[in-house]
Amino acid sequence: MTGSFIDEKRIHEAIEAAARPSSEAVAALLAKGRSLAGLTMPEAALLLRAEGEEARSAIFETASYIKNAIYGDRLVFFAPLYLSNHCVNDCAYCAFHAANGAARKKLTQDEIRRETERLIEMGHKRLLIEAGEDPVNNPFDYVLESIDTVYSVKTPKGEIRRLNVNVAATTVENYRLLKAKGIGTYQLFQESYHRPTFERMHRGPKADYERQLHAMDKAFEAGIDDVGIGVLFGLYDWRFETLGLITHAEYLSKKFGVGPHTISVPRWRTAATVHIAPEFLVSNAGFLRLIAVLRIAVPYTGMIITTRETPEIRQAAFRIGISQTSAASSTAPGASGAATGNGAVAQFELSDKRSLDEIALSVMRQGFTPSFCTACYRKRRTGSAFMDIARPGDIHEFCQPNGILTLLEYIEDIASPESRAAGMEIIKKSLEAIENPAIRRETEERMERIKQGERDLYL
């Protein structure tokens, strides 16, 4: 597949044309945003360039309104599970790069099983598996076998109910094999939509800009209708990259009728044997602005932040657009301690090293509902079926009760006494906020069944 839908000249022109937008123009765009209609790429450029505290506050307030209208106060938790740090690519920003002579590790299936058990014991219900691109050490059959292994693990504390996958761009046939394994979202980042930057940062198979850019086309062709996109902010101008993400979302929505299920916003972080000094590091203010603008421009998408960020930045981001977050993460195979091979190279450094329970307690004190929900995937609310209820904000009717139910499971099985007390208060308030009496009754009925020992109940 050839031909780029990313028009760099058009994006740069949109940024230039958006300089110092009037307060009237900003207000009109924010009013459009509140209708949940989303924004075009040039419209989003205006919000990226709006100056002054009044504009910033209005943008954040609108983003918060949209996030609450569609996803409510819930935050979905997940953890990454790194299978292998073997990689044939030599990406300038990644510690897995081929030139790194540090220790390598590939988990055996027994180690994957033990890692999965450990993550379940923490309270996780959804994972994201990741592996470097290496046809010899990490053949595609290894990824498929690993998916089976993760799904096979059952413990007294539960099981993994949704497994998302982040592996290198591949063939339509391989995507069909992933689909057949019952994965959740297929996730792949462009890293940079700016072709010169992309080509400068990559060596090896991943250096093929078009292969990376059109991976989602192949995934859709294979029947995977939940895809996740993202860039690594810091490699190039953050405004350009933000508009690149919006352009990609517009392209997928127009071509397949389904936009991205998730957009991730990782910022560059230091890593072992990574020696680049990025010219385009994003300030905290810029980072929060781009999150807010993405939420306004692509209102239906789930937005993901990871433990790359500090607790303080994550807390601010939760209020203005983020709906999914990693917790208790590690970025090296076996690093959670359930596998042998300590000392294997980690992909990047983390900034939030708190436990899952500590993070859950923190977000509850902010007024958010920690959610371990996987109901949409299990009820086949994916692709266009998900978008049909997410775009108008109707997904909230499912998210709120299912968030309550999975939080109650966490409280019953995992939570510390302090988190249990905070969680029950959150559940009480969330129940009162359910407007539909029938849904509230269904939720309460399932809550009683959970207290009696049943699990995995959802609407």
Buried (B, 14 or more C-beta within 10 A) or exposed (E): EEEEBBEBEEBBEBBEEBEEBEEEBBBBBBEBBBEBEBBBBBBBBBBBBBEEEEBBEBBBBBBBBBBBBBBBBBBBBBBBBBBBBBBBBBBBBBBBBBEBEBEBBBBBBEBBBBBBBBBBBBBBBBBBBBBBBBEEBBEBEBBBEBBEBBBEBEEEBBBBBBBBBBBBBBEBEBBBBBBEBEBBBBBBBBBBBBBEBBEBBBBBBBBBBEBBBBBBBBBBEBEBBBBBBBBBBBBBBBBBBBBBBBBBBBBBBEEBEBBBBBBBBBBBBEBBEBEBEBEBBBEBEBBBBBBBBBBBBBBBBBBBBBBBBEBEBBBBBBBBBBBBBBBBBBBBBBBBEBBEBEEBBBBBBBBBEBEBBBBBBBBBBEEBBBBBBBBBBBBEBBBEBBBBBBBBBEBBBBBBBBBBBBBBBBBBBBBBEEBBBBBBEBBEEBBEEBEEEEBBEBBEEBBEEBEEEEBBBBB
